[in-house]
Amino acid sequence: MSGLYDVNNFGSLLSDASLGSGSYSVSSNGRGTVQFPTLQTGGSSFIGALNLTYYVIDGSTALFIETDDNQSATGTLALQGASGGAPAVLSRFTPIRLAK
């Protein structure tokens, strides 16, 4: 799984940043996890893992919370159409960073 994200990280805005390649799982109750081993934070800067737990709301929306030890975020995962074809699941999300 791959995609782009937008973030407001304590006033530092970043748009269309790469999520890199990640993996996800979901259980029959709609709760799932997403793991991205590296995350673009600006230009050519990257940080280590981004780990999320999400809850499916409907066929095109899920809410998530970040589960990393050193930071936290909440947000929405939304189904968006891929250019030139079928919809792409989890193609873009916008996290809201929160201080611990």
Wavefront OBJ file of the C-alpha trace (Angstrom):
o trace
v 0.000 0.000 0.000
v 1.264 3.485 -0.779
v -0.140 6.989 -0.942
v 0.208 10.660 -0.076
v -0.604 12.645 3.024
v -0.991 16.240 4.229
v -0.020 17.283 7.745
v 0.062 20.299 10.030
v 2.885 19.376 12.393
v 2.828 22.103 15.073
v 2.362 24.818 12.446
v 4.707 23.344 9.833
v 2.544 22.487 6.807
v 3.420 19.691 4.399
v 1.292 18.601 1.424
v 1.518 15.666 -0.964
v 4.207 13.918 1.093
v 4.956 10.273 0.390
v 3.799 7.569 2.797
v 6.269 5.145 1.252
v 5.194 1.493 1.111
v 3.144 0.094 3.948
v 0.891 -2.740 4.949
v -2.530 -2.999 6.566
v -4.890 -5.511 8.106
v -8.547 -5.381 9.135
v -10.644 -7.707 11.274
v -14.288 -8.638 10.754
v -15.371 -6.054 13.377
v -13.953 -3.170 11.285
v -10.878 -2.480 13.443
v -7.573 -2.525 11.607
v -3.936 -1.483 11.691
v -1.671 0.277 9.201
v 2.137 0.300 9.301
v 4.430 2.482 7.189
v 8.153 1.808 7.779
v 9.275 5.289 6.616
v 7.436 8.585 6.269
v 8.399 11.712 4.303
v 8.464 14.797 6.529
v 9.628 17.394 4.039
v 11.608 17.638 0.821
v 14.035 14.747 1.123
v 13.612 14.245 4.906
v 12.183 10.993 6.238
v 11.434 9.561 9.684
v 10.913 6.004 10.857
v 7.682 4.122 11.325
v 4.125 5.425 11.345
v 1.658 3.037 13.000
v -2.097 3.571 13.035
v -5.151 1.809 14.410
v -8.294 2.547 12.424
v -12.017 1.890 12.654
v -14.087 1.470 9.485
v -17.161 3.734 9.505
v -18.595 2.837 6.090
v -17.472 1.723 2.633
v -15.421 4.870 2.046
v -14.429 6.222 5.488
v -12.350 5.134 8.469
v -11.210 7.028 11.562
v -7.689 6.498 12.881
v -5.440 7.134 15.859
v -1.662 6.942 15.742
v -0.177 4.310 18.050
v 3.503 5.330 18.082
v 5.170 5.913 21.465
v 6.747 9.310 20.729
v 3.909 11.132 18.937
v 0.165 11.043 18.442
v -2.303 11.940 15.709
v -5.943 11.451 14.826
v -7.700 11.790 11.498
v -9.804 10.329 8.724
v -8.949 7.875 5.952
v -11.115 8.561 2.904
v -11.613 6.667 -0.334
v -10.598 8.847 -3.280
v -10.557 8.119 -6.981
v -7.195 7.341 -8.554
v -6.424 9.322 -11.693
v -7.667 7.556 -14.795
v -9.412 4.656 -13.159
v -10.979 2.899 -10.231
v -10.958 4.244 -6.660
v -7.823 3.691 -4.564
v -8.337 2.632 -0.950
v -6.474 4.671 1.670
v -4.937 6.836 -1.040
v -4.685 9.982 1.086
v -5.185 10.971 4.696
v -4.838 14.135 6.732
v -3.568 13.596 10.262
v -3.921 16.151 13.020
v -0.816 16.055 15.251
v -1.317 16.380 18.990
v 1.282 16.995 21.680
v 1.715 14.300 24.327
l 1 2 3 4 5 6 7 8 9 10 11 12 13 14 15 16 17 18 19 20 21 22 23 24 25 26 27 28 29 30 31 32 33 34 35 36 37 38 39 40 41 42 43 44 45 46 47 48 49 50 51 52 53 54 55 56 57 58 59 60 61 62 63 64 65 66 67 68 69 70 71 72 73 74 75 76 77 78 79 80 81 82 83 84 85 86 87 88 89 90 91 92 93 94 95 96 97 98 99 100
